[in-house]
């Protein structure tokens, strides 16, 4: 019995050694072929002037196939790196809060690869999320950008199917078109928060919170009676939510903008939280659009004079009361509206 027990690990070791040799030989062959491409690259480019038009086209199409294969291998490698790093970190028996340990370990690996840990993470996400889709659409969607765009959509699977369909019908459909499709895709209907707060479920929850807060007032130590005001203030926030209206939200926004002289959308969101007024970013954007349309607010920016030569993208924008417009500009002689620049007038 003991002889048999000794033989098993010996056979297993030999089997593993054979497997490792086979894997190593296969990988060596693959890497050798890949390395040959660097030499072929120079030969092909030098050969181009002597090729016919058809041969140049064929060469380009072949090169495109190489590109399509390269990014698929790259994201598969990054997925493997991420998985192995995750197992290594979690294998220590420590809980990795917020994946901080994983990200730190991946960043070290990414540094050796000459990229960021974020790139490794995003590539791993694409590989895991779309592995089968990549295989089935490889002849149509040959650019990683299509899958990056799909991942940013509301329904990535639907987006990929749509991209494949549009690309098969139109070979000129590009990654930029895919991103435009994602940004233009209508979002599902979102109910106004005031209607959500008016539902029995929301009202019951807020009522329960109100009762709970007030129940703590008798327990406040006499030596810290000022804490009663804290409870009452917090309860006021709860009551405000239970009675929120569209008009009330707009009053809060106008109060913030008049108090500060003007705020950007991001600063306005921070202001309301600091002052214990709570609404989502989407709802805040909707309120701002309504107030601009109703000529309560104006969206301002630095204007043409404030555009920096090396600055890319949109200028910083902020909101001011609409009446401030009259104090800055004269009304347009053509349409009667207030424009920063006469060229902004839409009248002929």
QUIGIFEN-V658225 format. One record per residue. N is the residue number from 0. RES is the residue in three letters. SS is DSSP state (H for helix, E for strand, C for the rest). PSI is psi in degrees with one decimal (* if undefined). D_CENTER is the distance of its C-alpha to the mean C-alpha in Angstrom with 1 decimal. Layout:
# QUIGIFEN-V658225
n:res:ss:psi:d_center
N:RES:SS:PSI:D_CENTER
N:RES:SS:PSI:D_CENTER
This chain:
# QUIGIFEN-V658225
n:res:ss:psi:d_center
0:UNK:C:-42.2:61.4
1:UNK:H:-34.8:60.4
2:UNK:H:-39.9:60.7
3:UNK:H:-41.9:58.3
4:UNK:H:-32.2:55.7
5:UNK:H:-29.7:55.9
6:UNK:H:-31.6:55.6
7:UNK:H:-52.7:52.3
8:UNK:H:-30.5:50.0
9:UNK:H:-44.4:51.9
10:UNK:H:-41.2:51.2
11:UNK:H:-40.4:47.6
12:UNK:H:-43.4:47.3
13:UNK:H:-41.3:48.9
14:UNK:H:-42.7:46.6
15:UNK:H:-37.7:43.5
16:UNK:H:-42.2:45.0
17:UNK:H:-42.9:45.6
18:UNK:H:-42.8:42.1
19:UNK:H:-38.8:40.7
20:UNK:H:-40.8:43.1
21:UNK:H:-44.7:41.9
22:UNK:H:-44.7:38.3
23:UNK:H:-41.3:39.1
24:UNK:H:-42.7:41.2
25:UNK:H:-43.4:38.6
26:UNK:H:-39.7:35.9
27:UNK:H:-42.8:38.4
28:UNK:H:-43.4:39.1
29:UNK:H:-49.3:35.5
30:UNK:H:-35.7:34.8
31:UNK:H:-42.6:38.1
32:UNK:H:-40.1:37.1
33:UNK:H:-42.6:33.8
34:UNK:H:-28.4:35.6
35:UNK:H:-26.0:38.1
36:UNK:H:-32.9:35.4
37:UNK:H:-41.3:35.4
38:UNK:H:-38.7:39.2
39:UNK:H:-34.9:38.8
40:UNK:H:-48.7:36.2
41:UNK:H:-37.8:38.9
42:UNK:H:-44.0:41.6
43:UNK:H:-46.7:39.6
44:UNK:H:-39.7:38.7
45:UNK:H:-27.3:42.4
46:UNK:H:-21.3:43.6
47:UNK:H:-44.9:41.6
48:UNK:H:-24.3:44.2
49:UNK:H:-0.9:46.8
50:UNK:C:155.7:44.8
51:UNK:C:169.8:45.3
52:UNK:H:-45.7:42.6
53:UNK:H:-37.9:42.1
54:UNK:H:-36.6:41.9
55:UNK:H:-42.7:39.3
56:UNK:H:-44.7:37.2
57:UNK:H:-39.6:37.7
58:UNK:H:-42.2:36.8
59:UNK:H:-44.4:33.5
60:UNK:H:-38.9:32.6
61:UNK:H:-40.4:33.5
62:UNK:H:-35.7:31.3
63:UNK:H:-36.7:28.4
64:UNK:H:-39.1:29.1
65:UNK:H:-42.2:29.0
66:UNK:H:-44.5:25.6
67:UNK:H:-34.2:24.3
68:UNK:H:-37.2:25.9
69:UNK:H:-47.3:24.7
70:UNK:H:-28.8:21.0
71:UNK:H:-40.6:21.6
72:UNK:H:-40.5:23.9
73:UNK:H:-48.1:21.4
74:UNK:H:-30.0:18.6
75:UNK:H:-40.1:21.4
76:UNK:H:-43.3:22.7
77:UNK:H:-35.0:19.4
78:UNK:H:-40.3:19.2
79:UNK:H:-41.6:22.8
80:UNK:H:-44.9:22.3
81:UNK:H:-45.9:19.6
82:UNK:H:-43.9:21.9
83:UNK:H:-38.7:24.9
84:UNK:H:-40.3:23.4
85:UNK:H:-45.7:22.3
86:UNK:H:-38.6:25.8
87:UNK:H:-42.0:27.4
88:UNK:H:-48.6:25.7
89:UNK:H:-19.3:26.2
90:UNK:C:-9.3:29.6
91:UNK:C:-11.0:30.9
92:UNK:C:6.2:31.3
93:UNK:C:141.1:29.0
94:UNK:C:127.0:26.1
95:UNK:C:87.3:22.9
96:UNK:H:125.1:21.3
97:UNK:H:18.7:17.5
98:UNK:H:27.3:17.9
99:UNK:H:-43.0:19.1
100:UNK:H:-38.8:22.0
101:UNK:H:-48.0:20.1
102:UNK:H:-38.3:17.6
103:UNK:H:-42.5:20.7
104:UNK:H:-40.2:22.6
105:UNK:H:-37.8:20.0
106:UNK:H:-36.0:19.7
107:UNK:H:-43.6:23.5
108:UNK:H:-43.7:23.4
109:UNK:H:-35.9:20.7
110:UNK:H:-40.7:23.0
111:UNK:H:-27.6:25.8
112:UNK:H:-12.4:23.8
113:UNK:C:27.2:23.0
114:UNK:C:-176.9:19.2
115:UNK:C:158.5:16.6
116:UNK:H:-30.8:15.9
117:UNK:H:-38.8:12.2
118:UNK:H:-44.1:13.4
119:UNK:H:-44.1:15.6
120:UNK:H:-47.0:13.1
121:UNK:H:-40.6:10.7
122:UNK:H:-41.1:14.1
123:UNK:H:-39.4:15.4
124:UNK:H:-45.2:12.7
125:UNK:H:-44.0:13.5
126:UNK:H:-46.8:17.2
127:UNK:H:-41.1:17.4
128:UNK:H:-33.2:15.5
129:UNK:H:20.1:17.3
130:UNK:H:-50.0:20.5
131:UNK:H:-37.0:22.9
132:UNK:H:-37.3:21.1
133:UNK:H:-40.3:21.1
134:UNK:H:-39.0:24.9
135:UNK:H:-21.7:25.7
136:UNK:C:14.4:24.0
137:UNK:C:-29.9:24.7
138:UNK:C:-11.6:27.3
139:UNK:C:-54.1:25.1
140:UNK:C:89.1:21.5
141:UNK:C:11.7:22.4
142:UNK:C:135.5:19.3
143:UNK:H:-28.0:16.3
144:UNK:H:-31.2:14.1
145:UNK:H:-40.3:15.0
146:UNK:H:-30.9:13.5
147:UNK:H:-41.7:10.2
148:UNK:H:-43.1:10.1
149:UNK:H:-37.5:11.4
150:UNK:H:-24.8:8.9
151:UNK:C:-2.1:6.3
152:UNK:C:171.3:9.5
153:UNK:C:-38.1:11.3
154:UNK:C:94.0:13.8
155:UNK:H:-38.4:13.1
156:UNK:H:-43.3:16.9
157:UNK:H:-40.0:18.0
158:UNK:H:-44.4:15.7
159:UNK:H:-42.8:17.3
160:UNK:H:-39.9:20.7
161:UNK:H:-41.2:20.3
162:UNK:H:-43.6:19.3
163:UNK:H:-40.2:22.3
164:UNK:H:-47.6:24.5
165:UNK:H:-35.1:23.8
166:UNK:H:-36.9:24.1
167:UNK:H:-31.4:27.4
168:UNK:H:-26.8:28.7
169:UNK:C:101.2:27.6
170:UNK:C:-12.9:27.5
171:UNK:C:3.2:26.1
172:UNK:C:118.1:22.8
173:UNK:C:175.3:20.3
174:UNK:H:-39.8:16.7
175:UNK:H:-36.2:16.4
176:UNK:H:-36.5:17.9
177:UNK:H:-42.4:15.4
178:UNK:H:-38.6:12.5
179:UNK:H:-38.1:14.9
180:UNK:H:-42.8:15.6
181:UNK:H:-44.9:12.1
182:UNK:H:-29.0:11.9
183:UNK:H:-12.9:15.5
184:UNK:C:127.7:15.4
185:UNK:C:135.0:16.9
186:UNK:C:160.7:15.4
187:UNK:C:154.2:17.8
188:UNK:C:130.3:20.4
189:UNK:C:123.4:19.6
190:UNK:C:142.3:22.8
191:UNK:C:139.6:23.7
192:UNK:H:-30.9:23.6
193:UNK:H:-31.8:27.2
194:UNK:H:-36.8:28.1
195:UNK:H:-42.6:26.3
196:UNK:H:-22.6:28.1
197:UNK:C:-8.7:31.4
198:UNK:C:151.8:31.2
199:UNK:H:-37.8:33.9
200:UNK:H:-47.5:31.4
201:UNK:H:-41.1:29.5
202:UNK:H:-38.7:32.9
203:UNK:H:-40.7:34.5
204:UNK:H:-46.1:31.8
205:UNK:H:-37.6:32.0
206:UNK:H:-41.1:35.8
207:UNK:H:-39.3:35.8
208:UNK:H:-40.5:33.8
209:UNK:H:-48.6:36.2
210:UNK:H:-41.1:39.2
211:UNK:H:-43.1:37.8
212:UNK:H:-45.5:37.3
213:UNK:H:-27.9:40.8
214:UNK:H:-17.5:42.3
215:UNK:C:-14.9:41.5
216:UNK:H:-45.9:43.5
217:UNK:H:-19.1:46.9
218:UNK:H:-3.4:45.7
219:UNK:C:129.2:44.8
220:UNK:C:141.4:47.3
221:UNK:H:-31.1:50.0
222:UNK:H:-13.5:49.4
223:UNK:H:47.1:45.7
224:UNK:C:-23.1:46.4
225:UNK:C:-19.2:43.7
226:UNK:H:-18.8:41.1
227:UNK:H:-36.6:42.2
228:UNK:H:-33.9:40.7
229:UNK:H:-45.0:37.3
230:UNK:H:-43.3:37.5
231:UNK:H:-36.7:38.6
232:UNK:H:-43.6:35.8
233:UNK:H:-39.2:33.2
234:UNK:H:-33.2:35.1
235:UNK:H:-35.4:34.9
236:UNK:H:-41.7:31.1
237:UNK:H:-45.0:31.5
238:UNK:H:-36.9:34.1
239:UNK:H:-43.7:32.0
240:UNK:H:-38.6:29.2
241:UNK:H:-19.3:31.9
242:UNK:C:15.7:33.3
243:UNK:C:141.7:30.2
244:UNK:C:164.9:30.7
245:UNK:H:-45.1:28.9
246:UNK:H:-39.2:31.6
247:UNK:H:-41.3:31.3
248:UNK:H:-43.3:27.6
249:UNK:H:-35.5:28.5
250:UNK:H:-40.3:31.3
251:UNK:H:-43.4:29.1
252:UNK:H:-45.2:26.8
253:UNK:H:-37.8:29.9
254:UNK:H:-43.9:31.4
255:UNK:H:-43.2:28.5
256:UNK:H:-39.6:28.6
257:UNK:H:-35.5:32.4
258:UNK:H:-37.5:32.5
259:UNK:H:-15.8:30.3
260:UNK:C:-0.2:31.3
261:UNK:C:136.6:27.8
262:UNK:E:147.1:24.2
263:UNK:C:168.3:20.7
264:UNK:H:-42.4:18.3
265:UNK:H:-43.3:16.6
266:UNK:H:-34.9:20.1
267:UNK:H:-39.3:21.3
268:UNK:H:-42.6:18.8
269:UNK:H:-39.1:20.0
270:UNK:H:-45.9:23.6
271:UNK:H:-35.7:23.7
272:UNK:H:-42.6:22.6
273:UNK:H:-26.3:25.1
274:UNK:C:14.9:27.7
275:UNK:C:33.7:26.9
276:UNK:C:127.5:25.8
277:UNK:C:120.1:22.9
278:UNK:C:154.4:20.8
279:UNK:C:162.8:17.1
280:UNK:H:-42.7:14.9
281:UNK:H:-41.6:15.1
282:UNK:H:-38.0:18.9
283:UNK:H:-42.8:19.3
284:UNK:H:-40.6:17.9
285:UNK:H:-40.9:20.3
286:UNK:H:-41.0:23.1
287:UNK:H:-42.8:22.7
288:UNK:H:-41.2:22.8
289:UNK:H:-43.3:25.9
290:UNK:H:-34.3:27.5
291:UNK:H:-43.5:27.1
292:UNK:H:-34.2:28.5
293:UNK:C:5.8:31.3
294:UNK:C:39.9:32.1
295:UNK:C:-32.6:31.6
296:UNK:E:160.6:28.9
297:UNK:E:138.7:28.3
298:UNK:E:116.5:25.2
299:UNK:E:159.5:26.4
300:UNK:E:-174.9:25.5
301:UNK:C:-9.1:27.6
302:UNK:C:-179.9:29.0
303:UNK:H:-34.6:30.3
304:UNK:H:-23.7:32.3
305:UNK:H:0.8:29.3
306:UNK:C:122.5:27.3
307:UNK:C:140.3:27.3
308:UNK:C:-37.5:28.4
309:UNK:C:3.9:25.8
310:UNK:C:134.3:22.9
311:UNK:C:153.6:20.1
312:UNK:C:-168.9:18.0
313:UNK:C:152.4:18.9
314:UNK:C:155.1:21.3
315:UNK:C:137.0:20.5
316:UNK:E:152.3:21.5
317:UNK:E:171.2:23.1
318:UNK:E:138.2:25.1
319:UNK:E:160.5:28.9
320:UNK:E:143.3:31.6
321:UNK:C:-33.7:32.8
322:UNK:H:-21.8:36.3
323:UNK:H:-22.2:35.4
324:UNK:H:-41.7:35.1
325:UNK:H:-27.4:38.8
326:UNK:H:-19.0:39.6
327:UNK:H:-37.6:37.7
328:UNK:C:154.6:38.6
329:UNK:C:147.7:41.6
330:UNK:E:148.2:41.1
331:UNK:C:135.1:40.9
332:UNK:C:-20.7:44.4
333:UNK:C:-47.1:43.2
334:UNK:C:-9.7:41.0
335:UNK:C:-6.3:41.6
336:UNK:C:171.7:38.0
337:UNK:E:121.4:36.6
338:UNK:C:145.6:34.8
339:UNK:C:-34.8:33.9
340:UNK:C:133.6:35.2
341:UNK:H:-28.0:37.9
342:UNK:H:-16.5:35.9
343:UNK:H:-11.5:33.3
344:UNK:C:135.7:35.9
345:UNK:C:-5.9:35.4
346:UNK:C:146.3:39.2
347:UNK:C:*:41.3
